[in-house]
């Protein structure tokens, strides 16, 4: 350890960065030298390494030209031009030397949604990236073709990290491309070096750290494992596909519901304690319920005379809180009569990978018709790749949308038809990949054209056993700002509808009672009542699936729980003949044979949704919610029973 004048500084460095270095596997013997190089911005890799371009050379031989393939020295994976990094220091490199750790600078750091704009606007960036990736571009003005090629090829060069602190927006994963030296280091299953990103707090700059895994002699190649830490043979093959292309034939694309242990592990990870069995609470019909809540929308809009607010959580009859409740066991043992606005294990609905898993109880391995085909990139990557490659061979549409398991507002959500992009998304926060709706039902906005839209319904779950589910009679609409087409996949205002969180972006609002006649005018063969019937049927099937098994495999039957959820959905045009026949029977021949129909597509289920618009335009909203959920008096409320 460093002593003397720098001792305290070094100890501060270890206190601040030690956990990250340990997690990345950087041996502690290198830490003092790393600290000095970071402090002094010492980039001394050039004293030890060199970049060598390897030309393809045909081997001369005397074999029969008709039977022998010419032998060539193949380029390393992922490059048109072949480069390698070698040790050039005359003394080689010793792993035991505490100075054998090196800083690699980053040539480009960005978030995916800003990549195209930066390539077009940052001087010199497109030239540098094109040169680094071996893309032919020599123009003065950024060229769309070159930009497109960089955006396609960058997934062979990208690395990623995520900040552990900050807002949800600040914690969205960052992608970066190492400088020319770092990007020339090639893959090996038996690497000679390891790398890891390090965010250096004092400078607020990220570097890549490089250190040897063994001693190297002069002329030996510097390599790293592009799938570092992955021991599973099949997953390793899948992760290396961007550099070692091939077909995944070892597995079929059918995905079954996960095991019971999978759900138990989720429960343990969430640290939820399930309640004991209790009897259904019975209350006096004139009882005034004391409500404890931290939600301003409830405090400002709940005016029903049967409810009054209290600041004391201990004296409350109803706990209506924004944050997730965990200790149901203690509540059920000590205060079983207290009702709350959450169900144990409701994350099976509200977390996207769980939503896809439980939905297979309806549609089997293919999933139900009302949910886009979805794969968990952590556990179902081989199945997804197999499915993607099959669709590619059949010439079917292959646009997909990658979504974090548990983020809202379209954060870190990306649309792509680039398999390498999707495979690399697995390296940061957990994600699912869902089939992008390539044929959505569109809505004509005046002065804009045909745009995407989605619909939000508020669902009220009053009971699990028996299942009692209501839907609020008002729904809300969100629209894209630009006409839809299956291109410009990073154009947010064309492909997304969540505009109320994007600064400087216009927000188009149409009330539901204005929307319905306009929708029916634009789609004269479809009545909204018939479309909504299919939407409600999908809701019913979803909640039946979610409640079909006991906790933690399903939503827990806790008699004191109530909840509201927001379901976001779209409509897509469906033309499959088998589905058409089924839909015709369901809709009692409303659709004529041979014509397309509208299939609801559930996108996500949200816990404790933002009800600002509901309260603004429908002041009785929370009175209706509380009457339905806690008084069991839905008759005079703006709700419809689904189950």
C-alpha positions in Angstrom: 0.0 0.0 0.0 1.2 3.5 -0.7 2.5 5.4 2.3 3.7 8.9 3.0 2.1 11.9 1.4 -0.1 10.0 -0.9 -1.2 7.4 1.7 -4.4 9.1 2.7 -5.3 9.8 -1.0 -4.7 6.1 -1.9 -6.8 4.9 1.0 -9.6 7.3 -0.2 -9.2 5.8 -3.7 -9.6 2.3 -2.3 -12.6 3.2 -0.2 -14.3 4.8 -3.2 -13.3 2.4 -6.0 -12.3 -0.8 -4.2 -15.8 -2.5 -4.3 -16.0 -1.9 -8.1 -12.4 -3.2 -8.6 -13.1 -6.3 -6.5 -16.4 -6.9 -8.4 -14.5 -6.7 -11.7 -11.8 -9.1 -10.5 -8.9 -6.6 -10.7 -6.1 -8.1 -8.4 -5.3 -5.8 -5.5 -1.6 -5.9 -6.3 -2.4 -3.6 -9.3 -4.4 -1.1 -7.4 -1.6 1.3 -6.2 -0.2 1.5 -9.8 -3.7 2.0 -11.2 -4.3 4.8 -8.7 -1.1 6.6 -9.8 -1.9 6.2 -13.5 -5.4 7.6 -13.0 -4.2 10.5 -10.9 -1.5 11.3 -13.5 -3.6 10.4 -16.6 -0.8 8.0 -17.6 -1.5 6.1 -20.8 1.6 4.0 -21.1 0.3 1.0 -23.1 2.3 2.2 -26.1 5.5 1.4 -24.3 4.5 -2.3 -24.0 2.2 -3.1 -26.9 1.8 -2.5 -30.6 -1.0 -2.9 -33.2 -0.2 -5.1 -36.1 -2.3 -5.4 -39.3 -2.4 -9.0 -40.6 -2.7 -9.4 -44.3 -4.5 -12.4 -45.8 -1.9 -14.6 -47.3 -2.7 -17.5 -49.6 -0.6 -20.5 -48.7 1.2 -22.0 -51.7 0.9 -25.7 -52.1 1.0 -28.3 -54.8 -2.4 -29.9 -54.2 -5.1 -30.5 -56.8 -6.9 -27.2 -57.4 -10.2 -29.0 -57.9 -10.1 -30.8 -54.6 -8.2 -28.5 -52.3 -9.4 -25.2 -51.0 -6.7 -22.5 -50.9 -5.5 -22.0 -47.4 -5.7 -18.5 -46.1 -4.9 -16.8 -42.9 -8.4 -15.8 -41.7 -8.9 -12.5 -40.1 -9.9 -12.3 -36.4 -13.6 -12.3 -35.8 -15.6 -9.1 -36.2 -13.2 -7.2 -38.5 -13.1 -6.8 -42.3 -9.4 -5.7 -41.9 -7.5 -8.0 -39.6 -5.7 -6.4 -36.7 -4.1 -7.8 -33.6 -2.3 -6.3 -30.6 1.0 -7.9 -29.5 3.5 -7.4 -26.8 6.4 -5.3 -28.1 8.3 -4.6 -24.9 11.7 -6.3 -25.2 11.4 -7.8 -21.7 7.8 -9.0 -22.3 5.3 -8.6 -19.5 5.1 -10.2 -16.1 1.8 -10.6 -14.4 3.4 -10.4 -11.0 4.7 -6.9 -11.7 2.4 -4.5 -9.9 2.8 -2.0 -12.7 1.3 -4.4 -15.3 -2.0 -2.6 -15.5 -3.0 -0.2 -18.2 -5.6 2.4 -19.0 -7.6 2.4 -22.2 -9.3 5.5 -23.3 -12.8 5.5 -24.7 -13.3 6.9 -28.2 -17.1 7.2 -27.9 -19.5 7.1 -25.0 -23.2 7.4 -25.6 -26.7 6.1 -24.9 -28.3 4.3 -27.8 -31.1 6.8 -28.4 -28.5 9.5 -29.0 -26.1 7.5 -31.2 -27.4 8.6 -34.7 -27.6 12.3 -33.7 -24.0 12.3 -32.3 -22.6 10.6 -35.4 -24.3 13.3 -37.5 -23.4 16.3 -35.4 -20.1 15.7 -33.4 -17.2 16.8 -35.6 -14.9 13.9 -36.6 -16.8 11.2 -34.8 -18.2 9.5 -37.9 -14.8 9.5 -39.6 -13.2 8.0 -36.5 -15.8 5.3 -36.0 -15.9 4.4 -39.7 -12.1 4.1 -39.8 -12.0 2.1 -36.6 -14.7 -0.3 -38.0 -13.2 -0.6 -41.4 -16.1 1.2 -43.1 -15.3 3.1 -46.3 -16.2 6.7 -45.7 -14.1 9.7 -46.8 -16.6 12.5 -47.3 -16.7 15.9 -45.7 -20.4 15.8 -44.8 -21.8 13.0 -42.7 -23.3 10.4 -45.0 -26.5 8.5 -44.0 -25.2 5.3 -45.5 -22.0 5.5 -43.4 -24.0 6.4 -40.3 -26.3 3.4 -40.9 -23.3 1.1 -41.3 -21.7 2.3 -38.1 -25.0 1.8 -36.2 -25.1 -1.7 -37.6 -21.5 -2.7 -36.9 -21.0 -1.0 -33.6 -22.4 -4.0 -31.7 -19.1 -5.8 -32.5 -17.2 -3.1 -30.7 -19.6 -1.8 -27.9 -18.9 -2.3 -24.2 -21.3 -1.2 -21.5 -21.5 0.0 -17.9 -24.2 1.4 -15.7 -24.1 4.0 -12.9 -25.3 2.6 -9.6 -26.6 6.0 -8.3 -28.8 8.7 -9.6 -32.2 9.1 -11.2 -33.8 6.4 -13.3 -32.7 8.3 -16.4 -29.1 8.5 -15.1 -29.0 4.8 -14.3 -29.9 3.8 -17.9 -26.9 1.8 -19.2 -24.2 3.6 -21.1 -22.4 2.1 -24.1 -18.9 2.9 -25.2 -16.3 2.0 -27.8 -12.7 1.8 -26.7 -10.0 3.7 -28.6 -8.2 2.2 -31.5 -5.8 0.3 -29.2 -8.6 -1.3 -27.1 -10.8 -2.0 -30.1 -8.0 -4.0 -31.8 -7.7 -6.5 -29.0 -9.2 -9.7 -30.3 -11.2 -12.5 -28.8 -9.8 -15.8 -27.5 -11.4 -18.6 -25.5 -8.0 -18.7 -23.7 -7.4 -15.0 -23.2 -4.1 -13.5 -22.1 -5.6 -10.4 -20.6 -8.8 -9.2 -18.9 -10.5 -5.9 -19.1 -13.1 -4.1 -17.1 -14.7 -0.6 -17.2 -14.0 1.7 -14.3 -15.8 5.0 -13.6 -13.2 7.3 -12.0 -15.1 9.5 -9.6 -12.7 12.4 -9.2 -12.7 13.1 -12.9 -16.2 11.7 -13.6 -14.7 9.8 -16.5 -14.9 6.1 -17.5 -11.8 4.2 -18.6 -11.2 0.5 -19.4 -8.6 -1.2 -17.3 -6.4 -3.9 -18.9 -4.3 -6.4 -17.0 -2.5 -9.7 -17.8 -3.7 -13.1 -16.8 -0.2 -14.7 -17.2 3.3 -13.8 -18.2 3.8 -12.9 -21.9 6.9 -12.8 -24.0 7.7 -10.3 -26.8 5.5 -11.0 -29.8 2.7 -12.8 -28.0 -0.8 -11.6 -28.8 -3.0 -9.6 -26.4 -6.4 -11.2 -26.3 -9.5 -11.1 -24.1 -12.6 -13.2 -23.8 -15.6 -11.5 -25.3 -17.9 -13.7 -23.3 -15.9 -13.5 -20.1 -17.2 -15.5 -17.2 -19.7 -17.6 -19.3 -19.1 -21.3 -18.8 -22.3 -22.7 -20.3 -21.4 -24.0 -23.8 -24.6 -23.0 -25.5 -25.0 -19.6 -23.9 -21.3 -18.9 -24.7 -21.9 -19.8 -28.4 -24.9 -17.4 -28.4 -23.0 -14.6 -26.8 -20.2 -14.9 -29.3 -22.4 -14.8 -32.4 -21.7 -11.2 -33.2 -18.0 -12.2 -33.9 -18.4 -15.9 -34.7 -21.6 -16.1 -36.8 -23.5 -19.4 -37.0 -26.8 -21.0 -36.6 -28.2 -22.0 -33.2 -29.6 -25.5 -34.0 -28.9 -27.0 -30.5 -32.3 -25.9 -29.2 -35.8 -25.2 -30.5 -37.6 -22.0 -30.0 -40.4 -23.3 -27.8 -40.4 -21.7 -24.3 -42.2 -23.4 -21.5 -43.3 -21.8 -18.2 -40.4 -21.7 -15.7 -40.2 -24.1 -12.8 -41.7 -23.6 -9.4 -38.2 -22.9 -8.1 -37.9 -20.0 -10.4 -40.9 -18.3 -8.8 -39.6 -19.1 -5.3 -36.3 -17.5 -6.2 -38.1 -14.3 -7.3 -40.0 -14.2 -4.0 -36.7 -14.6 -2.1 -35.0 -11.9 -4.2 -37.9 -9.5 -3.6 -37.7 -10.2 0.2 -41.5 -10.6 0.4 -42.9 -12.4 3.3 -46.1 -14.1 2.5 -49.1 -13.7 4.9 -50.6 -16.4 7.0 -54.1 -17.6 6.2 -56.7 -15.2 7.6 -60.5 -15.0 7.4 -62.1 -12.3 5.2 -62.5 -9.2 7.3 -66.1 -8.2 8.0 -66.8 -4.5 8.7 -69.9 -2.6 9.9 -71.8 -1.3 6.9 -71.6 2.3 8.2 -68.0 2.2 9.3 -65.8 5.1 8.5 -62.4 3.9 7.4 -59.2 5.7 8.3 -56.8 5.9 5.4 -53.0 6.3 5.7 -51.5 7.3 2.4 -48.4 9.0 0.9 -50.0 9.7 -2.4 -51.0 13.3 -3.0 -53.5 12.3 -5.7 -55.4 10.3 -3.1 -55.1 13.0 -0.4 -56.4 15.7 -2.8 -59.2 13.7 -4.5 -60.7 11.2 -2.1 -63.7 12.9 -0.7 -66.1 10.0 -0.1 -67.7 10.4 3.4 -66.9 6.8 4.4 -63.1 7.6 4.4 -61.0 9.9 6.4 -57.3 10.4 6.5 -54.9 9.7 9.4 -51.2 10.5 9.8 -50.9 7.5 12.1 -50.1 4.2 10.2 -50.9 2.3 13.4 -54.5 3.5 13.6 -55.2 3.2 9.9 -57.8 0.7 8.5 -56.4 1.1 5.0 -52.8 1.5 4.0 -52.6 3.1 0.5 -49.0 3.6 -0.2 -46.8 4.3 -3.3 -43.8 2.1 -2.3 -43.9 -1.7 -2.4 -45.0 -3.5 0.8 -42.9 -6.5 1.9 -43.8 -7.9 5.3 -47.3 -9.4 4.7 -46.6 -12.0 7.4 -46.3 -9.5 10.2 -49.3 -7.5 9.0 -51.4 -10.7 8.8 -50.4 -11.8 12.2 -50.7 -8.5 14.1 -53.4 -6.6 12.1 -55.2 -8.9 9.7 -58.2 -6.4 9.5 -56.0 -3.7 7.9 -56.6 -3.5 4.1 -53.9 -2.3 1.7 -53.5 -1.4 -1.9 -51.2 -4.3 -2.9 -51.2 -8.0 -3.3 -48.3 -10.3 -2.4 -46.6 -11.6 -5.6 -48.3 -9.0 -7.8 -44.9 -8.5 -9.5 -45.9 -11.6 -11.6 -48.0 -9.1 -13.5 -46.0 -5.9 -13.3 -42.5 -7.2 -14.1 -42.2 -7.9 -17.8 -40.4 -11.3 -17.7 -42.9 -12.6 -15.2 -45.8 -11.3 -17.3 -44.6 -13.3 -20.2 -44.0 -16.4 -18.1 -47.5 -16.6 -16.5 -49.1 -15.8 -19.8 -47.9 -19.1 -21.2 -50.5 -20.7 -19.0 -53.0 -19.4 -21.6 -51.2 -19.9 -24.9 -48.6 -22.6 -24.2 -45.1 -22.2 -25.5 -46.2 -19.8 -28.2 -48.0 -17.5 -25.7 -51.5 -16.1 -25.9 -52.6 -14.1 -29.0 -52.9 -11.0 -26.9 -49.2 -10.8 -25.9 -46.4 -10.3 -28.4 -44.1 -13.2 -28.5 -41.6 -12.6 -25.7 -38.3 -14.1 -24.6 -36.3 -13.5 -21.5 -32.8 -12.6 -22.6 -31.3 -13.9 -19.4 -32.8 -17.4 -19.5 -34.1 -17.9 -23.1 -31.4 -16.4 -25.3 -30.8 -19.6 -27.3 -34.5 -20.1 -27.9 -34.8 -16.5 -29.1 -31.9 -16.8 -31.5 -33.3 -20.0 -32.9 -36.7 -18.3 -33.5 -35.1 -15.2 -35.0 -33.0 -17.2 -37.4 -36.0 -19.3 -38.4 -38.0 -16.2 -39.2 -35.1 -14.8 -41.1 -34.9 -18.0 -43.3 -38.6 -17.8 -44.0 -38.4 -14.1 -44.9 -40.7 -13.0 -42.1 -40.6 -9.7 -40.4 -37.9 -9.6 -37.7 -38.3 -6.3 -35.9 -38.1 -6.7 -32.1 -38.3 -4.4 -29.1 -35.9 -4.8 -26.1 -37.3 -3.7 -22.8 -35.9 -3.7 -19.3 -37.8 -6.1 -16.9 -38.7 -3.4 -14.5 -38.4 0.2 -15.9 -41.3 2.4 -17.1 -41.7 5.4 -19.4 -39.9 3.6 -22.3 -36.5 4.0 -20.6 -33.7 2.0 -22.2 -36.2 0.5 -24.7 -35.0 0.0 -28.2 -36.4 -1.3 -31.5 -34.1 -3.2 -33.9 -33.9 -5.9 -36.5 -30.2 -6.4 -35.7 -29.5 -9.7 -34.0 -26.1 -8.6 -32.7 -27.7 -5.6 -31.0 -30.2 -7.8 -29.2 -27.6 -10.3 -28.1 -25.4 -7.6 -26.7 -28.4 -6.1 -24.7 -28.1 -9.1 -22.4 -24.8 -7.7 -21.0 -26.4 -4.9 -19.0 -29.6 -4.7 -17.0 -32.1 -7.6 -17.4 -34.3 -7.4 -20.4 -37.0 -9.1 -22.4 -37.2 -9.0 -26.2 -40.7 -8.9 -27.7 -41.9 -9.1 -31.2 -42.4 -5.5 -32.4 -45.8 -4.9 -33.7 -45.1 -4.3 -37.4 -48.7 -3.9 -38.4 -50.4 -1.8 -35.8 -53.9 -0.3 -36.1 -53.2 3.3 -36.8 -55.1 6.5 -36.1 -55.3 9.5 -38.4 -54.3 12.7 -36.6 -55.1 15.9 -38.4 -52.0 17.7 -39.8 -49.9 14.6 -38.9 -51.2 11.5 -40.7 -51.5 7.9 -39.6 -49.8 7.4 -36.3 -49.4 4.7 -33.7 -51.4 4.9 -30.5 -51.8 2.9 -27.4 -54.6 2.7 -24.8 -54.4 2.6 -21.1 -57.1 1.0 -18.9 -57.3 1.0 -15.1 -58.0 -2.4 -13.7 -59.3 -2.9 -10.1 -58.5 -6.2 -8.5 -60.9 -6.6 -5.5 -60.3 -10.3 -4.8 -58.3 -13.3 -6.0 -60.5 -16.1 -4.6 -63.1 -15.6 -5.9 -61.5 -13.6 -8.7 -63.3 -10.2 -8.8 -61.9 -7.8 -11.4 -63.3 -4.5 -12.6 -62.3 -2.0 -15.3 -62.7 1.7 -15.0 -65.2 2.9 -17.6 -62.8 5.6 -19.0 -59.7 4.8 -20.9 -56.8 7.0 -21.9 -54.9 7.4 -25.2 -51.4 8.2 -26.2 -50.2 9.0 -29.7 -47.0 9.1 -31.6 -46.1 12.5 -33.1 -45.0 11.3 -36.6 -46.6 9.1 -39.2 -45.7 5.4 -38.7 -43.5 3.4 -41.0 -41.2 0.5 -40.3 -37.9 2.5 -40.6 -36.0 5.1 -38.6 -36.2 2.8 -35.7 -34.5 5.2 -33.4 -37.0 8.0 -34.2 -38.7 8.2 -30.8 -41.6 10.3 -31.9 -42.4 7.9 -34.7 -42.3 4.6 -32.8 -43.2 5.6 -29.2 -46.2 7.1 -27.6 -45.0 8.2 -24.1 -44.5 11.9 -24.8 -45.4 13.4 -21.4 -41.9 12.8 -20.0 -39.9 13.9 -23.0 -38.8 17.6 -22.8 -39.7 19.8 -25.7 -41.9 17.2 -27.3 -45.6 17.9 -28.1 -48.3 15.9 -26.4 -51.5 15.1 -28.3 -54.5 14.3 -26.2 -57.9 13.1 -27.3 -60.5 12.2 -24.7 -62.0 8.7 -24.9 -65.5 9.9 -25.8 -64.1 12.0 -28.7 -61.9 9.1 -29.8 -64.6 6.4 -30.2 -66.6 8.1 -33.0 -63.5 9.1 -34.7 -62.1 5.6 -34.5 -65.4 4.1 -35.9 -65.4 6.7 -38.7 -61.9 5.7 -39.7 -62.7 2.0 -39.3 -66.3 1.7 -40.4 -66.3 -2.1 -40.3 -65.4 -2.2 -36.6 -67.5 -1.1 -33.7 -65.6 0.0 -30.6 -67.9 -2.0 -28.5 -66.8 -5.2 -30.3 -63.1 -4.2 -30.1 -63.4 -3.5 -26.3 -65.1 -6.8 -25.8 -61.9 -8.5 -27.0 -59.8 -6.2 -24.9 -61.7 -7.2 -21.8 -61.5 -10.9 -22.7 -57.7 -10.5 -22.8 -57.7 -8.8 -19.4 -59.8 -11.6 -17.9 -57.6 -14.3 -19.3 -54.5 -12.6 -18.0 -55.7 -12.3 -14.5 -57.1 -15.8 -14.5 -53.7 -17.0 -15.4 -52.0 -14.8 -12.8 -54.3 -16.2 -10.1 -54.5 -19.8 -11.3 -51.7 -21.1 -8.9 -50.9 -20.4 -5.3 -48.2 -18.0 -4.2 -45.4 -17.6 -5.1 -46.5 -19.1 -8.5 -49.4 -16.8 -8.7 -50.9 -13.7 -7.0 -51.4 -14.5 -3.4 -55.0 -14.9 -2.2 -54.8 -12.4 0.7 -58.3 -11.3 1.7 -57.2 -7.9 3.0 -55.4 -6.9 -0.3 -56.9 -4.7 -3.0 -55.1 -3.1 -5.9 -55.4 -1.0 -9.1 -53.2 -1.6 -12.1 -52.8 0.2 -15.4 -52.7 -1.9 -18.5 -51.2 -0.4 -21.7 -52.1 -2.1 -24.9 -52.2 -1.6 -28.7 -54.2 -3.1 -31.5 -52.7 -4.9 -34.4 -54.1 -6.2 -37.6 -54.4 -10.0 -37.6 -54.8 -12.0 -40.8 -53.9 -15.6 -39.7 -56.6 -17.9 -41.0 -56.9 -20.1 -37.9 -57.0 -17.1 -35.6 -59.5 -15.5 -38.0 -61.9 -18.4 -37.6 -61.6 -18.4 -33.9 -62.1 -14.6 -33.7 -65.2 -14.9 -36.0 -66.7 -17.3 -33.6 -65.9 -15.1 -30.6 -67.3 -12.0 -32.3 -70.3 -13.9 -33.6 -69.4 -13.3 -37.3 -68.9 -9.5 -36.9 -65.8 -9.9 -39.1 -66.4 -11.2 -42.6 -64.3 -14.2 -43.9 -61.1 -13.1 -45.5 -60.9 -9.7 -43.9 -58.4 -8.7 -41.2 -59.5 -8.1 -37.6 -58.1 -6.2 -34.7 -56.2 -8.2 -32.1 -55.5 -6.6 -28.7 -51.8 -6.7 -27.7 -51.0 -6.2 -24.0 -47.8 -4.3 -23.6 -47.3 -4.0 -19.9 -49.1 -3.9 -16.5 -48.2 -1.0 -14.2 -48.3 -0.9 -10.4 -49.6 2.2 -8.7 -50.1 4.1 -12.0 -50.0 7.9 -12.4 -53.7 8.9 -12.1 -53.2 12.6 -12.7 -55.3 12.7 -15.9 -57.9 10.5 -14.3 -58.3 12.9 -11.4 -58.2 16.0 -13.6 -60.9 15.0 -15.9 -62.9 12.7 -13.7 -62.9 14.1 -10.1 -64.9 11.1 -8.8 -62.1 8.7 -9.8 -60.7 7.8 -6.4 -64.1 7.8 -4.8 -65.1 5.2 -7.4 -61.9 3.3 -6.8 -62.2 3.2 -3.0 -65.9 2.4 -3.1 -65.3 -0.5 -5.4 -62.2 -1.9 -3.7 -62.8 -1.2 0.0 -66.6 -0.8 0.4 -67.5 -3.5 -2.1 -70.0 -1.1 -3.6 -69.4 -0.9 -7.4 -72.9 -0.4 -8.5 -73.0 3.4 -8.5 -69.4 3.7 -9.7 -67.9 4.2 -13.2 -66.7 0.6 -13.3 -67.6 -2.6 -15.2 -67.1 -6.1 -13.9 -64.9 -8.2 -16.1 -64.8 -11.4 -14.0 
